Amino acid sequence: MARFAQGKRFFCAALFFNLVFPGTGVFAQNGGSPPVSPPVPPALTPSVSPSPAVSKPGDNASMMIPDGFVRRPLMKGETLSGICKADSSCEIILMKVNRIDQRHLSTGRNILVPVDKQKSSRYVPVPKVLSDSRGEREIRIFLKRQFFGAYEKGQLSFWGPISSGKSSKRTPAGRFFVNYKQRFKRSIKYDDAPMPFSINFNQGYFLHQQSLPGYPASHGCVRLLEVDAQRLFYWVKLGDPVTLVLEP
């Protein structure tokens, strides 16, 4: 019951965030039809904040501080809800910009904390426009930055953090397409591990919801936060391009 209540709270916050900041918010759609993203008014169009190379595990000390954030270490006993004063939209922003899920909040870890909700909501770590767009919709994975962007006709619709393959099992860069989608999937190769909202784009490689520690840690798949995995799953269509690049 507690897990249901928490999920409901995150869903409502994501809906509010998407309505207030279209194109940069998060909205986990429950239907089968993709949402129509309204154009972002010029006054709300965020600037692309510089994003550094992937930081070391558990350390964001090398990251530049975007407008609207402060960087500080987590104190003993701090929780996501406590840091954000039970503001679910703040919690989503914090997880997205730090590329982590709730499981990876650990004492002493340096994280970026939102202190100005309006400014922090405008943070965008990926290009807003693709000069080499591949179609109506495109998922572009930025492996070095560890973020993805979902683009409609070359314009950024929404973005989120990823965790790609670790050094011994790197996720290959390249130009691929969505082969199939599977809402409830389990890994055939890795101990029946759950892979919710799976999107296959290259043989045994998928985008799917899984643990996000803040750095590349998968066996080759592209891990996503649950809100992003669900939104991408219902937004993308079979045959849509998926592009993985090392640089923006």
C-alpha positions as CSV (number, residue, x, y, z in Angstrom):
1,M,0.0,0.0,0.0
2,A,2.9,2.4,0.8
3,R,4.5,1.7,-2.5
4,F,1.2,2.4,-4.3
5,A,0.8,5.7,-2.4
6,Q,4.3,6.7,-3.3
7,G,3.8,5.8,-7.0
8,K,0.6,7.8,-7.0
9,R,2.4,10.8,-5.5
10,F,5.2,10.6,-8.1
11,F,2.6,10.3,-10.9
12,C,0.7,13.4,-9.8
13,A,4.0,15.4,-9.4
14,A,5.2,14.3,-12.8
15,L,1.9,15.4,-14.4
16,F,2.1,18.8,-12.7
17,F,5.8,19.2,-13.8
18,N,5.0,18.3,-17.4
19,L,2.1,20.8,-17.6
20,V,4.1,23.7,-16.0
21,F,7.3,23.0,-18.0
22,P,6.3,21.4,-21.3
23,G,9.1,19.7,-23.1
24,T,11.4,19.4,-20.1
25,G,9.1,17.9,-17.5
26,V,8.3,14.2,-16.9
27,F,4.9,12.5,-17.4
28,A,4.5,8.8,-17.2
29,Q,1.7,8.2,-19.6
30,N,-0.6,5.2,-18.9
31,G,-2.3,5.0,-22.3
32,G,-1.1,3.4,-25.5
33,S,-1.1,6.6,-27.5
34,P,1.9,9.0,-27.3
35,P,1.2,12.5,-25.9
36,V,1.3,15.5,-28.1
37,S,3.9,17.8,-26.8
38,P,3.0,21.5,-27.0
39,P,5.7,23.9,-28.2
40,V,7.8,25.5,-25.5
41,P,7.2,29.2,-25.4
42,P,10.4,31.2,-26.0
43,A,10.3,32.7,-22.5
44,L,10.5,29.2,-21.0
45,T,13.0,27.7,-23.5
46,P,15.9,26.6,-21.3
47,S,19.5,27.0,-22.3
48,V,21.5,23.8,-22.6
49,S,23.7,23.6,-19.5
50,P,27.2,22.3,-20.0
51,S,27.5,18.7,-18.9
52,P,30.9,17.2,-17.9
53,A,32.3,13.8,-18.6
54,V,30.8,10.9,-16.6
55,S,31.8,11.4,-13.0
56,K,33.4,8.7,-10.9
57,P,31.0,6.4,-9.0
58,G,29.5,8.2,-6.0
59,D,31.1,11.5,-6.8
60,N,29.7,14.6,-8.5
61,A,32.4,16.9,-7.3
62,S,33.7,17.4,-10.9
63,M,30.3,18.4,-12.2
64,M,29.6,22.1,-13.0
65,I,26.8,23.6,-10.9
66,P,23.8,24.5,-13.1
67,D,21.7,27.5,-12.3
68,G,19.2,26.8,-9.6
69,F,21.3,24.1,-7.8
70,V,23.8,23.8,-5.1
71,R,26.3,20.9,-4.7
72,R,26.8,19.4,-1.3
73,P,27.4,16.0,0.3
74,L,24.6,13.9,1.7
75,M,24.4,14.0,5.5
76,K,23.8,10.9,7.6
77,G,20.1,10.0,7.7
78,E,19.0,12.3,4.9
79,T,16.3,11.1,2.6
80,L,15.1,12.2,-0.8
81,S,11.8,13.3,0.7
82,G,13.5,15.2,3.5
83,I,15.9,17.0,1.2
84,C,13.0,18.1,-1.0
85,K,10.5,18.7,1.9
86,A,8.2,16.1,0.4
87,D,8.0,17.9,-2.9
88,S,7.8,15.1,-5.5
89,S,8.7,17.3,-8.5
90,C,11.8,18.4,-6.7
91,E,12.6,14.7,-6.0
92,I,12.3,13.9,-9.7
93,I,14.6,16.8,-10.7
94,L,17.2,15.7,-8.1
95,M,17.2,12.1,-9.4
96,K,17.4,13.2,-13.0
97,V,20.2,15.7,-12.7
98,N,22.3,13.4,-10.5
99,R,21.5,10.3,-12.7
100,I,20.5,8.3,-9.7
101,D,17.5,6.6,-8.2
102,Q,16.4,6.5,-4.5
103,R,18.5,3.4,-3.8
104,H,21.7,5.3,-4.5
105,L,21.4,8.1,-2.0
106,S,24.3,7.4,0.3
107,T,26.0,9.4,3.1
108,G,28.9,11.6,1.9
109,R,28.0,11.4,-1.7
110,N,28.2,14.8,-3.5
111,I,24.9,15.6,-5.2
112,L,23.3,18.6,-6.9
113,V,20.3,19.8,-4.9
114,P,17.6,22.1,-6.4
115,V,17.3,25.3,-4.5
116,D,15.3,27.3,-7.0
117,K,12.5,25.2,-8.5
118,Q,11.8,27.4,-11.5
119,K,15.5,27.6,-12.5
120,S,16.3,24.0,-11.8
121,S,13.3,22.9,-13.8
122,R,14.9,24.5,-16.9
123,Y,18.1,22.6,-16.7
124,V,18.7,20.7,-19.9
125,P,21.9,18.6,-20.3
126,V,21.4,17.6,-23.9
127,P,21.0,19.6,-27.2
128,K,17.6,21.2,-27.7
129,V,17.8,20.8,-31.4
130,L,19.4,18.1,-33.6
131,S,21.0,19.2,-36.8
132,D,21.1,15.6,-38.1
133,S,17.6,14.5,-37.0
134,R,16.7,11.0,-38.4
135,G,12.9,11.3,-38.5
136,E,9.6,12.2,-36.9
137,R,10.6,10.8,-33.5
138,E,14.1,9.8,-32.4
139,I,15.7,8.6,-29.2
140,R,19.2,9.8,-28.9
141,I,21.5,8.4,-26.2
142,F,24.5,10.5,-25.2
143,L,26.9,7.9,-23.8
144,K,29.5,10.2,-22.4
145,R,27.1,12.5,-20.7
146,Q,24.9,9.6,-19.5
147,F,21.6,11.2,-20.6
148,F,19.0,10.6,-23.3
149,G,16.9,13.0,-25.3
150,A,13.6,12.2,-27.0
151,Y,13.2,14.4,-30.1
152,E,10.2,15.2,-32.3
153,K,11.2,16.5,-35.7
154,G,14.6,17.4,-34.3
155,Q,13.2,19.4,-31.4
156,L,13.8,18.1,-27.8
157,S,10.6,16.9,-26.2
158,F,11.9,15.4,-22.9
159,W,15.1,14.0,-21.5
160,G,16.4,11.8,-18.6
161,P,19.4,10.1,-17.1
162,I,20.8,6.7,-18.1
163,S,23.2,4.1,-17.0
164,S,24.8,2.4,-20.0
165,G,27.2,-0.6,-20.1
166,K,30.2,-0.7,-17.7
167,S,33.8,-0.7,-19.0
168,S,33.8,-4.5,-19.6
169,K,30.5,-4.6,-21.4
170,R,30.2,-1.2,-23.1
171,T,27.0,-0.2,-24.9
172,P,27.9,0.2,-28.6
173,A,27.5,3.5,-30.3
174,G,25.7,3.5,-33.6
175,R,22.5,4.1,-35.6
176,F,19.7,1.6,-34.8
177,F,15.9,1.3,-34.8
178,V,13.1,0.2,-32.4
179,N,12.6,-3.5,-33.2
180,Y,10.0,-4.3,-30.7
181,K,8.7,-3.3,-27.2
182,Q,7.7,-5.5,-24.3
183,R,6.0,-4.1,-21.2
184,F,6.9,-6.9,-18.9
185,K,10.2,-8.6,-19.8
186,R,12.8,-10.6,-17.9
187,S,16.4,-11.2,-18.9
188,I,17.1,-14.5,-20.6
189,K,20.8,-14.1,-20.1
190,Y,21.1,-12.6,-16.6
191,D,19.2,-14.6,-14.0
192,D,15.7,-13.7,-15.1
193,A,16.3,-10.1,-14.0
194,P,13.3,-7.8,-14.5
195,M,13.4,-5.4,-17.4
196,P,10.2,-3.3,-17.3
197,F,9.2,-1.2,-20.3
198,S,11.8,-2.8,-22.6
199,I,12.5,-1.3,-26.0
200,N,14.8,-3.4,-28.1
201,F,17.0,-1.5,-30.6
202,N,20.0,-3.7,-31.4
203,Q,20.0,-7.5,-31.0
204,G,20.3,-8.1,-27.3
205,Y,20.4,-4.5,-26.3
206,F,17.4,-2.7,-24.7
207,L,16.3,0.5,-23.1
208,H,14.5,-0.4,-19.9
209,Q,13.8,0.6,-16.3
210,Q,16.5,-0.5,-13.9
211,S,18.8,0.6,-11.2
212,L,20.6,4.0,-11.8
213,P,23.8,4.5,-9.7
214,G,25.0,7.7,-11.5
215,Y,27.5,6.0,-13.8
216,P,27.8,3.2,-16.4
217,A,27.0,0.0,-14.7
218,S,24.8,-2.3,-16.9
219,H,25.7,-5.4,-18.9
220,G,25.2,-3.4,-22.1
221,C,21.6,-2.2,-21.9
222,V,20.6,1.4,-21.4
223,R,19.0,1.7,-17.9
224,L,16.3,4.4,-17.2
225,L,14.4,5.9,-14.3
226,E,10.9,4.4,-14.1
227,V,9.1,7.6,-15.0
228,D,11.3,8.0,-18.1
229,A,11.1,4.3,-19.1
230,Q,7.3,4.4,-19.0
231,R,7.1,7.6,-20.9
232,L,9.5,6.5,-23.6
233,F,7.7,3.1,-23.9
234,Y,4.4,4.7,-24.9
235,W,5.9,7.6,-26.8
236,V,8.2,5.7,-29.3
237,K,6.9,3.6,-32.2
238,L,8.2,0.5,-33.9
239,G,10.8,1.5,-36.5
240,D,11.7,4.8,-34.9
241,P,15.4,5.6,-34.9
242,V,17.6,5.1,-31.9
243,T,21.0,6.8,-32.1
244,L,23.8,6.3,-29.6
245,V,26.7,8.8,-29.7
246,L,29.8,9.4,-27.6
247,E,29.5,13.2,-28.2
248,P,26.5,15.5,-28.5
